Structures are given as structure tokens and as C-alpha cells.
Amino acid sequence: MISMDYSYHLPEELIASRPSVPRDAARLFVYDTAGDGVTFDTFAHLGDHLPSRSLLVFNDTKVVPARAELRKETGGKVEVLFLVNEWDRRGPIPAIADRKINVGSTLFFGVPRKGAGASPLSFTAVRQDENIFHLKPRCSVHEFFAILEKKGITPIPKYIKGTPLGEAALRKQYQAVFGRKPASAAAPTASLHFTERLLHRLFDGRIKTRDNDFTRTFVTLHVGLGTFAPVSEENLSQGTLHTESFSIPASARAAIRRHKAAGAPVVAVGTTVVRTLESQAAKILARGRIPLSGATDIFIRPPHHFRIADAMITNFHLPGTSLMMLVQAFLEDKGARRSVVDLYKTAIENRFRFYSFGDGMLIK
């Protein structure tokens, strides 16, 4: 099984239940593939380790409070995670539920009342595809998102147990400070380490220092639960993953082309950015001024030649996932002498914190 090749033992206490305070106080694991050097620092000092003249590419998606407690017509509770990243805004909303939902039944926000079938706070289960239920909302798209903002729950991964953060804090902490396009059911976690202070140090050119010898641009990829899922035999046989929608502005295309032409490094902030850029590499590098958008199911695993990303900022990922395979492919493409599992074992030995609220890694 390929998942065994990407396995490691993680002590439970190294699963972070909350982010560092402040966020950029998170530890930073730096791996220089050219010299095989490993350096430990804090994320606040990221600028000391980035290659000169780097272009940092960020994902500006925003997490929606997409988990909700609904009620069946009988009054029974159902916890639902709306997969808003997969919703086309026209048909039923795909969702995962913690128990079976009968096709044709109605679910409600709040306790159902007699005659409440036409309530805008209800959903009809119209079909089931394996473990995905498709729920038709009895409200507009705008009303649906307004309801989630009022009654929804931040969808932190289930492996984060016992977090001391309440809902109000989670809505801020499980969110990039630059997130602005709400449509994700999970956070692009490499973004969570950035604070306004760090961004100011890196990119404010009014006072020229080594820290702001960098530029930035943004792309969008709306993240779903597939990012945490172990790789299946179907993924391996078909060479594809879950589908996620993306957009790349014309300004981002132009900035990336300029840097690549000048031999200046492009740093992908997170695996979501890597997937976005690599899925459209040929179009990004070709002449053209129009923005790019669509959906990608790209499965990056060894061997893969990376055409855009020269360095990567990422977190420490779950065993056996496509994210670990992506990082391994990046390491191999750069001729690294260590594997992703080797690096993770070093991080564990040195008590780095793992997963969504954990520490970060720069591979260059």
C-alpha cells in the first residue's frame, strides 16, 4: 500500500489544538535542498530565509462557517458539513452528514414546527452519492450564506480535539488575514502563519530592507475536505484527485511570467497554490492577458516536474495524503537528499507542532 510509504508516528501532544500567539510566533522548519541544510527559526523571521527577489503567491480564499447542526422532521439532530467549495450556486449543495439522511426528507435549522415545510431555513435531500448527500436549499444563495454566518460553525478538522478556542475565536484564527473570497470548507493552512505585521515587514517598500526585497500576488483555490483524505486506489489508478475550483487573475499571470523570465524565484504559499499554478503552468507561461479560471483535479506525485514553483511554504500534513506526495514530488524534482518522511521525523524529534494549527516549513 502506497500510504505505508508516507506513514510516520506522531505523538498526540504534537497535534496543535490552537495556533501560536501571535501567529507568526509559530516555528519555522527551513530545508535548503541545494546544500541539504536544515535550520530552525520562527515564522516571524521568514524573510531571513526566502531567496532574494522572491515573488510570494498566496491563496486568497476564505473559509465559510460551513458546519451546521440541522434537525430532522422527527426532531433528531444531524451534523452537516456543507461542501461549499464544490457547490455551483445553482443546484443542490453537496454535504457530508454524521448520520444517514433519507432522500426526500427535509432538514431544518432549529426545531421544526408544524407547517414549517416552506421555511427558508430548510433543505430537501434530493439524492445521495456514496457518503455525499445533496441538499436543496429553500432560500437564495445570498440567504444561505447569511444563515451560515449567523448559525454555522467553523469547520476545523475533526482531528483537532479539545481546542480551547470558542466559535468567535475560531472564525478569526482558522482564516488567513488576507482571505477575502468566501467559498472554502477548509483553510489553506500555510497561510495561517502570516500576520499583518509580517506582511508589512515583507512587502512594505517605503523603508527598503532585506525583509521587503519581495513582491506578492494572489490566486484563488477553494479548499475542500479532500485535502485531508488518504489517497485511494481509485486516485492512484485514475491519476486524479478531488476537484477544486480556481481562478488566476491576469495580474498574477503577468507577475509570475516576469519573475520566471528574470530568473527570480516564485514561492508558492501552500500546497493549494502549488496545485493551482502547476495545473495551469503552460497557460501561465504562455503569452496572454486574460485571467484563468476553472476546476482542477490534478494529482501531483512523484515524478513531477514543477514548472512554476521554485520554493514552497507548507505545513506538516497527515500521513498517506496527497499533500505528502506533493511535497515528496517537489523534493525529488529539486534533487533533495532527504524524503518528506525523513524531514517529518526530524521535525517530530525536535517537537514541531503538526497539522492545521501547527508549525510551518519552507522548502527551497
N, C-alpha and C positions, 0 to 999 in steps of 0.2 A: 504493500500500500504506500502510495506516494506521501500520504500525510505523515507516515512514520519518519520520513526523511526530513521533515520540518517540525519535529517534536522536540520538546525540552521540558524540564521540570521547573516549575515556578512556585516558590513558596507563597502561600496565600497572602501573607502580610505584604508582599511586594505588588499586589494589585491595588492601585491607588483608588481610594474612595472619594477623594476630592482633589482639586487642582492645588498646586503650590500657591502660596500667598506671599507676594504678588505672583501672578502667573509666570513672569519671566525669571522668577527665582528657581524654576524647575532646573534640574541638572541637564547638562548637555554632553552627550557622548559623541566625540568627533573622531571619525575614521578617515584618514588620508590614504586612499588606495595606492597612490604612487609610491609612497615610502613605507606603507604598511604600519603607519604610526597611529596610536590611539591616545587621545587626550581627553581628560575630563574637565568640565568647566560648568558654568551656569548659563542659562539661555540669555540672560541679560547681556552676556559678552559674545553673542553670536557674531557680531560684526568683526571681532578679532580673528575669526576662523573662516569667514567667507572669502572666496577668491576675489581679488581686486576687480573692479568694474562689473561685478555681477548684476544680472537682471534677475530679481526675485519674482516669480509668478505665483500669485495667490488665488485661492478659490473663494469667491465672494458669496457663495450660497449661504442661506440662513436656515437654522433648524426651526421647525414648526412644533409646537406642543401637541404632537400627533397621537399621543396615547390617551385613551379616554375610557372611563367606566360607563358602560351603557347598561340598560335594563331590558330584559325580555318582556314580552307581553304578560308573562306569568309573574313578573317582578324580580326574577332571578338576575344576578349580576353577570356581566360579560366584560372582560377587559379586552379592548381592541387597540391595535396599533394600525392607524391609517397609513398606508404606504403612499404618502402624498407625492413622493418623487416619481412614482410610476403612473400617477393619475393624469389623464389627458384633459381634464377640466370639462369634459362633455358627458362621458358615460358614468357607470358606477365606479366607486372608489375601491381599489383593492385594499384588503386589510388582513391582518393576522389576528386571530382570537385565541383566548386561553381555554376555550371550550367550544363544543360544536354549536353551530348556528344552523337551524333548518332553513333551507331555501324556501322563500315565500313568507317567512316570518318578518316581523317588524321589531326594530330595536329603538330605544328611546334614550335621550339624555334626561335623566331624572326618572322618577317613578311614573309609569304610565297611568293615565286617567281615562275614564270612560269617554269615548268619543275623541280620543287624542290621536286617532289614526292619521289625521290630516295635519298634525302639528309639524311646524318647520324643524323641530328638534328630533326628527325621527328618520330612520333609514330602513329600507326594504332589502333583504338579502335576495338577490336575483340569481346568483349562481355560485358554485364552488369549484375551484380548480386545485385539486390536491389540498394543501393546507392554506390556500388563499381564498378568502370569501370576498365577493364583490357586492358592495353595499350601495344602493341607490339613495342619495340624499333627497329629502323633500324640502329643499331650500336651494338658493342660488349659491354659486361659487363664493361670492363675497360673504354671504351669511354663514357658509360652512366655516370659512377661516376665522370669521369673527367669533363663532361659537367655540372653536378650538382655543382661541386666545383667551376666552373667558373661562372655559370649563376643561380645557385639555391639560395634559400632564407632559412634562418634558421627557422625551423618550431615551433616557440614558440606558445603556446596555444592561441587561439583567445580571451580568457577571459583576457589576459594581454593587456590592452588598453593604448595607449599613452606612450609606453615606450620611454625614451629619448635615448636609445641605437640604433646606426646605425648598419648596417649589419656586418661590420668588428668587432664591439664590441660584438654583439650577438654571432658570431661564437666562440668567446673565452668564453663568460660568460655563455652561455647555453650549457656548456660542462664541464665534470669533468676533473680536471687536469691530472688524470691518465687514461682517456678514450683513447683506442688505437685500438678498433675493430669496424670500421665504418659499422653500419647496423641498427641504430635506427632512428625512426621518432619522438621520444620524449625523453627527458632526464630522467635518474633516479635521481630525484631531490634531494634526501637526500645526494647525492654525491657532490652537487654543493657548499656546505659549506666548503669543505676541500681545504686548500691551501698547497703549498709546505712547507711553514713554519710550519703549524700544523702537517703535515705528518712527518716532520723532528723531531718535538718535541715528537710525539707519538712513533716513531719507530726507531730513531737513538740510538743504544745501546752503542755508543762509550763513552758517558757520562751517567752513569746509574742514572736515576731519576725516580720518580713516574710516570712521563709522558711517559717514554718509557718502562714501565713494560708490554708492549703489543706486540702482533705479528699480522701479517696481511696475508691474502691470497685473491685471486681473482677468481670469477666465471664470466660467461657472460650470460646475458639475453638481447636480443634485444627488445627494447620497442616500442610499437605502440600506436595509439590513443585510443585503447580500455581501456587503463589505466585511462582515464579521463571520460569514458562513464558511465552514470547512469545504474544501474543494471536493466535488462529487465525481464519480466515474463518468457521468454524462458530460460534465465540464471538460474532463480530460479527453474524452473521445471526440467531442464536437469542437474543442478548442475555443469555446466561448464562455462568458460569464453572464451574470445578471445584467440587465440593460439599464443604463442611466442616461438621462438627458444632459446635454452640454450646450454651451454657447461660448464662442471665442470672438470678442469684438475685433473690428478692423484695426484698432489702435494696438491691441495685443499682438496681432499678426505682424504688424509693422515693427514693433519694438523687438520681437523675437528675431525677425529677419535681420534687422540692423546689427544686433549683438552677434548672431551667428556669422554674418559676413565679416565683422570686425575681429572675430576670434575671441570675443568676450563671453564669459560663461553664463549659461542660463541655469538658474537654481529653481527647481520645482519644489514648492512648499506643500508637501503631502503627496501621497500616492494617488489621490483623486486628480491632482494637477498632472501628474505623470501620465495617467490613463488618458486624460483629455488631450494632452499635447501629442502623445505618441499615436493616438487614434487618428489624428489629422495632420501628421507630420508632413506628408507630401504636399498638402494644400497650403499649410502654413509657410513652407519654404518656397513655394511657387509664387510668381507674381500675382497679385490680386489685392483688391482693397475692400472687398465685401466681407462682412462678418460671416463666421461659420456657425452652424447650429445643427442639432440633430440628436441622435442617440447612439451610444456605443456599448458593445458587449465585448470589447477587446479583453483578451486573456493574455497578460504578459507573464511569461515564464521562460526559463532557460531553454534554448538560447534565444536571445533577442538583442538586436542592435538598436540602441537608443539614438534617435536622430536629433532630438531637441534637448533633452535634459542632460546637463553636464555634471550637476550635483543635485542632491536630494536631501530635504529635511523631512524626517518621518518620526513616528512614534514606534514603540515596541508592540508587535502585533500578536494576536492569538495563534497558537500552534496550528499547523495544517491549513492555513488560509491562503487565499490567492495573494494577499498582501505580502506575506513572507516570500512567496515565489517571485513576486515582482522585485522585491529587494534583492533576492538571490540573483535574478537575471541581471540587475543593474551592477551588482558586484562583479559578476563574471564578465560582463561587457567591458568593464574598466580594468580587467586583469587583476582583480584583488586576490591576495593570497589567503584571505580568510572567508569563510562562508557566513551566511546570516546566522546560522546556529552557533558558530564559533563566537560571533560578536555578542549574541544574546547571552551565551554562557558567561562571557566576560562581564557583561552588564549585571547579571544576576550575582556573580561573585562580589561585585562592588556595590550591591544593594541599590541599583537603579529601580525606580518605580515603573510599572508596566501599564499598558493599555490606555484607554481614552483620557484619563486624568493623569497619566504618568509622565515620565520624563521624555526628552527628545533626543534625536540622533541626527547628526549631519554627516553624510557620506559624500566625499569629494574626490 
